[in-house]
Amino acid sequence: MSKFEIHRATKRRAKLRLGMSGPAGSGKTYSALLIASGLGGRIGMIDTEHGSGDLYADLLPDGYDVLTLSPPYTPARYIEAIRAFEEAGVSTIIIDSLSHAWSGEGGSLDRHGKIADKTGNSWQAWRQVTPEHNALVEAMLRSPCHIIGTMRAKTEYVQEKDERTGKQTVRKIGLAPVMRDGIEYEFTTFFEIDVQHMAYVGKDRTRLFDGEIFKPDAEIGRRLLGWLDAGEEPVSTQREMPREQKAELMDAIDHANTLDDLFKAFSTAYRVATTLPDTDALSELTIAKDKRKAVLESHNDDAFGVAA
């Protein structure tokens, strides 16, 4: 008997998963707030940009809430911040910016480098870092809130001829987002914004913006909301991990004696939690893993005489 379920494709109501990238000065934060205002409801911003989240306090009539996230920018701390806003009852979470989870202090690249330096094995380092990154992506995808994630873009300067004056000018352009390759494909829609604050679509499952170049505003949010709300009610797929199973996985993490043992224990826990899926259990297990990792790394430093 077949174990696969086949069903008729059905458009269902959904929550926004919007990614936005652009170089410094392109207006990512400003644009995210305007789009969020068009979605309606309470807005919460996870601010990793050293207080920039408060700079637009007077932009929206109803205001918005800010959660300041300071280093280390581990995926687990991002997950905790997302959970905090979910529990606070916000409708839209702006993550400004996701790039720190990848390239910031304590982010995935930083973690990878430190693990590789200690073990001498870059591949094994990725085996530990990748599940952490994936857990953050899962937390965004399965959140009951709308999610808008901004990312810095790698920048490059190009020299062009001004057709009006005939003189050479230098222009700053944005390239790929500062995040793990392929992050664009995790979002429903992905906007790329230039230094003139104009956006075009790099990827769009909604098909609302094909061929358009536009300045993000509240109307863009309203258009997205119209598409998201069209369709049947979503079918809940959340399944809760049995209490005994979660306790067993937590115990294996808490009693891991080496970083390799911890990696194996968390890998098992990650597979179980994401297969269900149970994002709450995944968040708890990720936090437990980070606490145990800090203890083991501290013991390793002491053993080798490395100052903390």
Order of alpha helices (4+ residues) and beta strands (2+ residues): beta-alpha-beta-beta-alpha-beta-alpha-alpha-alpha-beta-beta-beta-beta-beta-alpha-alpha-alpha-alpha
